[in-house]
Amino acid sequence: IFIEWELQQKKLISASKMNELGFLFEPSYPLQWKLVCQGVNNLVNYDRVIVLQIFEAGHSKVIAEHSKNKKKMYGDEILSPSFMPRSVYSYYQSIPYRYIPNVHAMQQEFVHIAGVELDLLTCQLNNLPEIHDIYLKSINVSAAIFFPLFMDGVFWGMVIAQNEQEKYVDLQTRKLCSFIIQNAMNKYESLFKQGLLDSNKQLRETEAFMRNCLDTQKSVNCAITENLELLRHMTDSDGAAVFYHGDVFFDGIVPSKAQFYQIVAF
């Protein structure tokens, strides 16, 4: 057992605040991460709330942002894998949120019985990863809250609230934010999986169509070149090209013939 406690900031969340957030729980509400950021910021009232998506290759990107002054800080920037190394994942994954009301505050002392193995990741007072502590201070952020996002049980990204001044947010408000974000992520995951189902159905239909073309055409090349547009749409490509025994076939936005021959030679 370990115990941690904090000062209560307020006893109740106002009914008007709750009414403002009602749309986020409507089944018909089309998920927009920007509106989720706005809803969270209506509660915590920080300078900025962002959604950071982490990709399989390790790089990350801010896909939604809401700020008090309406100015974007991150835009469409891609952050390198060194910003979110895998070594920090466990820190953010281990509890529903990380809350740092003042990154400049003196670090807490932790008292425990000697010789007992402890998992400090379950404690809110655990220090920020050094790389993020340095980063927040470099952009003049004093308070931050991190809410992890999971897709199919895998760490997918975070919703992050940032404030330039030290700022405390009550426990029940943080729990409500966590609930809102989890609800949004569940909806996003459901939509994503439905998209995969639709894609798989389309892929099976295309495969059946291509098999039929291969059966009826004189050669594989004929079947492919006559369906370049279909293959281009299936791969979500701007253009497609086929090189076959010296001949080239194009569809969509493609390089010149001379450039394509250079690519083939390379």
Solvent accessible surface area in square Angstrom, and as a share of the most:
residue,aa,sasa,rsa
1,I,217,1.10
2,F,96,0.40
3,I,132,0.67
4,E,65,0.29
5,W,215,0.75
6,E,91,0.41
7,L,149,0.74
8,Q,114,0.51
9,Q,86,0.38
10,K,100,0.42
11,K,157,0.67
12,L,147,0.73
13,I,38,0.19
14,S,58,0.37
15,A,74,0.58
16,S,67,0.43
17,K,69,0.29
18,M,81,0.36
19,N,118,0.61
20,E,89,0.40
21,L,1,0.01
22,G,34,0.32
23,F,78,0.33
24,L,5,0.02
25,F,72,0.30
26,E,89,0.40
27,P,124,0.78
28,S,100,0.65
29,Y,21,0.08
30,P,94,0.59
31,L,29,0.14
32,Q,92,0.41
33,W,23,0.08
34,K,107,0.45
35,L,54,0.27
36,V,0,0.00
37,C,0,0.00
38,Q,71,0.32
39,G,1,0.01
40,V,0,0.00
41,N,9,0.05
42,N,43,0.22
43,L,17,0.09
44,V,4,0.02
45,N,80,0.41
46,Y,0,0.00
47,D,37,0.19
48,R,29,0.11
49,V,0,0.00
50,I,5,0.02
51,V,0,0.00
52,L,2,0.01
53,Q,30,0.13
54,I,14,0.07
55,F,67,0.28
56,E,167,0.75
57,A,81,0.63
58,G,9,0.09
59,H,55,0.24
60,S,0,0.00
61,K,55,0.23
62,V,7,0.04
63,I,66,0.33
64,A,11,0.09
65,E,8,0.04
66,H,23,0.10
67,S,6,0.04
68,K,99,0.42
69,N,96,0.49
70,K,157,0.67
71,K,144,0.61
72,K,141,0.60
73,M,72,0.32
74,Y,14,0.05
75,G,26,0.25
76,D,114,0.59
77,E,99,0.44
78,I,102,0.52
79,L,30,0.15
80,S,60,0.38
81,P,69,0.43
82,S,75,0.48
83,F,36,0.15
84,M,1,0.01
85,P,42,0.26
86,R,161,0.59
87,S,96,0.62
88,V,11,0.07
89,Y,24,0.09
90,S,52,0.34
91,Y,13,0.05
92,Y,1,0.00
93,Q,66,0.30
94,S,47,0.30
95,I,24,0.12
96,P,89,0.56
97,Y,15,0.06
98,R,1,0.01
99,Y,24,0.09
100,I,25,0.13
101,P,27,0.17
102,N,33,0.17
103,V,15,0.09
104,H,112,0.50
105,A,54,0.42
106,M,183,0.82
107,Q,130,0.58
108,Q,124,0.55
109,E,158,0.71
110,F,88,0.37
111,V,140,0.80
112,H,99,0.44
113,I,135,0.69
114,A,92,0.71
115,G,84,0.81
116,V,77,0.44
117,E,171,0.77
118,L,80,0.40
119,D,93,0.48
120,L,81,0.40
121,L,56,0.28
122,T,58,0.34
123,C,6,0.03
124,Q,42,0.19
125,L,88,0.44
126,N,40,0.21
127,N,81,0.41
128,L,21,0.10
129,P,21,0.13
130,E,132,0.59
131,I,68,0.34
132,H,7,0.03
133,D,35,0.18
134,I,103,0.52
135,Y,55,0.21
136,L,4,0.02
137,K,82,0.35
138,S,77,0.50
139,I,39,0.20
140,N,107,0.55
141,V,1,0.01
142,S,14,0.09
143,A,0,0.00
144,A,0,0.00
145,I,0,0.00
146,F,8,0.03
147,F,2,0.01
148,P,14,0.09
149,L,2,0.01
150,F,64,0.27
151,M,23,0.10
152,D,99,0.51
153,G,69,0.66
154,V,101,0.58
155,F,13,0.06
156,W,24,0.08
157,G,0,0.00
158,M,2,0.01
159,V,0,0.00
160,I,8,0.04
161,A,0,0.00
162,Q,5,0.02
163,N,10,0.05
164,E,90,0.40
165,Q,129,0.57
166,E,87,0.39
167,K,54,0.23
168,Y,107,0.41
169,V,9,0.05
170,D,8,0.04
171,L,77,0.38
172,Q,61,0.27
173,T,3,0.02
174,R,4,0.01
175,K,120,0.51
176,L,27,0.14
177,C,0,0.00
178,S,24,0.15
179,F,126,0.52
180,I,1,0.01
181,I,4,0.02
182,Q,90,0.40
183,N,43,0.22
184,A,5,0.04
185,M,3,0.01
186,N,80,0.41
187,K,40,0.17
188,Y,53,0.20
189,E,30,0.13
190,S,70,0.45
191,L,102,0.51
192,F,96,0.40
193,K,82,0.35
194,Q,92,0.41
195,G,34,0.33
196,L,90,0.45
197,L,110,0.55
198,D,80,0.42
199,S,58,0.38
200,N,69,0.35
201,K,116,0.49
202,Q,92,0.41
203,L,102,0.51
204,R,151,0.55
205,E,101,0.45
206,T,14,0.08
207,E,85,0.38
208,A,61,0.48
209,F,96,0.40
210,M,25,0.11
211,R,151,0.55
212,N,86,0.44
213,C,14,0.09
214,L,76,0.38
215,D,119,0.61
216,T,100,0.58
217,Q,55,0.25
218,K,198,0.84
219,S,41,0.26
220,V,97,0.56
221,N,17,0.09
222,C,45,0.27
223,A,0,0.00
224,I,53,0.27
225,T,27,0.16
226,E,117,0.53
227,N,18,0.09
228,L,12,0.06
229,E,95,0.43
230,L,55,0.27
231,L,54,0.27
232,R,39,0.14
233,H,108,0.48
234,M,47,0.21
235,T,97,0.57
236,D,136,0.70
237,S,42,0.27
238,D,105,0.55
239,G,22,0.21
240,A,24,0.19
241,A,37,0.29
242,V,29,0.16
243,F,85,0.36
244,Y,93,0.35
245,H,159,0.71
246,G,37,0.35
247,D,82,0.43
248,V,19,0.11
249,F,71,0.29
250,F,67,0.28
251,D,33,0.17
252,G,46,0.44
253,I,141,0.72
254,V,48,0.28
255,P,52,0.33
256,S,60,0.39
257,K,113,0.48
258,A,71,0.55
259,Q,96,0.43
260,F,23,0.10
261,Y,89,0.34
262,Q,126,0.56
263,I,102,0.52
264,V,61,0.35
265,A,91,0.70
266,F,217,0.91
